């Protein structure tokens, strides 16, 4: 009888420790692109559980912010929102801008791939000669546009 009670106490203790570790991980900081985000936020964004309420025009305007985190959030929101011609043009112009950091250009290239933006394909091909842009991201974006890499099932 005592051994059964002891086993239940041990299992309960392990479950409590597991829950505490889960909470600690979800609220720990994680370098997401050029900014630090909570792991929980990154996962919620990735699985499209959280939705950015801003309009496309507000997202485009946010890309001109001096705050890199605001720019990052706007580019991510565009990638997760779905295809929009004005957003595609804004992302292309954002990548062309001299003021955009190389890291943010790479994230914008990724966003174009996520959007399967066919009209950006020619522009992405032109980036293959630019050494500063992550060529792996450019290749992946082109493959996504060409349909060689499918969308995750939760974003279809």
C-alpha positions in Angstrom: 0.0 0.0 0.0 2.8 2.4 1.0 4.8 1.5 -2.2 1.7 2.3 -4.4 1.3 5.7 -2.6 5.0 6.4 -3.0 4.9 5.6 -6.7 1.9 8.0 -7.1 3.8 10.8 -5.2 6.9 10.3 -7.4 4.8 10.4 -10.6 3.0 13.5 -9.4 6.3 15.1 -8.5 7.7 14.3 -12.0 4.6 15.7 -13.7 4.9 18.9 -11.6 8.6 19.3 -12.5 7.7 18.7 -16.2 5.0 21.4 -16.2 7.4 23.8 -14.5 10.1 23.1 -17.1 7.6 23.5 -19.9 6.5 26.9 -18.6 10.2 28.0 -18.1 11.0 27.1 -21.7 7.9 28.7 -23.2 8.8 32.0 -21.5 12.5 31.9 -22.1 14.0 34.2 -24.8 15.0 32.9 -28.1 16.8 34.7 -30.9 14.2 34.9 -33.7 15.9 36.7 -36.6 17.4 40.0 -35.4 15.3 40.2 -32.2 14.7 38.1 -29.1 11.3 36.6 -28.7 9.8 34.3 -26.2 9.8 30.6 -27.4 6.0 30.5 -26.9 5.5 33.6 -29.1 7.7 32.0 -31.9 5.7 28.8 -31.8 2.3 30.6 -31.8 3.5 32.7 -34.8 4.9 29.6 -36.6 1.7 27.7 -36.3 -0.4 30.7 -37.2 -2.3 30.7 -34.0 -1.8 34.4 -33.3 -2.9 36.7 -36.0 -1.6 40.3 -36.6 -4.7 42.6 -36.6 -3.0 45.3 -38.6 -4.1 46.1 -42.2 -1.7 45.5 -45.1 -1.1 49.3 -45.4 -0.1 49.4 -41.7 2.3 46.4 -42.1 3.9 48.1 -45.1 4.3 51.3 -43.1 5.8 49.4 -40.2 8.6 48.2 -42.4 9.9 51.8 -42.5 10.2 51.9 -38.7 13.6 52.5 -37.1 12.8 49.7 -34.6 14.1 46.4 -36.0 11.5 44.4 -34.0 8.7 46.3 -35.5 10.1 45.6 -39.0 10.6 41.9 -38.2 7.0 41.6 -36.9 5.6 43.3 -40.0 7.6 41.0 -42.4 6.5 37.9 -40.4 2.9 39.0 -40.4 3.0 39.4 -44.2 4.5 36.0 -44.6 1.9 34.3 -42.5 -1.1 36.3 -43.7 -1.1 35.1 -47.3 -0.7 36.4 -50.8 -1.2 40.1 -51.4 0.2 42.0 -54.4 0.9 45.2 -52.4 2.8 43.2 -49.8 4.9 41.5 -52.4 5.9 44.8 -54.0 6.6 46.2 -50.5 8.8 43.2 -49.6 10.7 43.5 -52.9 11.3 47.2 -52.3 12.3 46.5 -48.7 15.0 44.0 -49.9 16.2 46.6 -52.5 16.5 49.3 -49.9 20.0 50.3 -48.8 18.7 51.0 -45.3 17.5 47.4 -44.7 20.0 45.2 -42.8 21.3 42.1 -44.5 19.6 39.9 -41.8 16.2 41.6 -42.5 16.7 41.2 -46.2 17.2 37.4 -45.7 14.0 37.3 -43.7 12.1 39.2 -46.4 13.4 36.7 -49.0 12.1 33.9 -46.8 8.7 35.8 -46.6 8.5 35.9 -50.4 9.0 32.2 -50.6 6.4 31.6 -47.9 3.9 33.7 -50.0 4.7 31.7 -53.2 5.0 35.1 -54.9 5.5 34.2 -58.5 6.0 37.8 -59.6 9.0 37.9 -57.2 10.7 34.9 -58.9 12.6 37.0 -61.4 13.7 39.4 -58.7 14.8 36.5 -56.5 16.8 35.1 -59.4 18.6 38.5 -59.7 19.7 38.1 -56.0 21.7 35.0 -56.8 24.7 37.2 -57.8 24.6 39.2 -54.6 26.9 37.6 -52.1 25.6 39.5 -49.1 22.1 37.8 -49.4 21.8 34.3 -47.9 21.9 32.2 -51.1 20.3 29.2 -49.3 17.3 31.3 -48.5 17.1 32.6 -52.1 17.2 29.0 -53.4 14.5 27.8 -50.9 12.3 30.8 -51.8 12.6 30.0 -55.5 11.8 26.3 -54.9 8.7 27.3 -52.8 7.5 29.5 -55.7 8.1 26.7 -58.2 6.1 24.3 -56.0 9.1 22.1 -55.2 8.6 22.7 -51.4 5.1 22.5 -50.1 3.5 24.5 -47.4 3.1 23.0 -43.9 -0.4 21.5 -43.6 -1.5 24.0 -40.9 -0.9 26.9 -43.4 -2.9 25.5 -46.3 
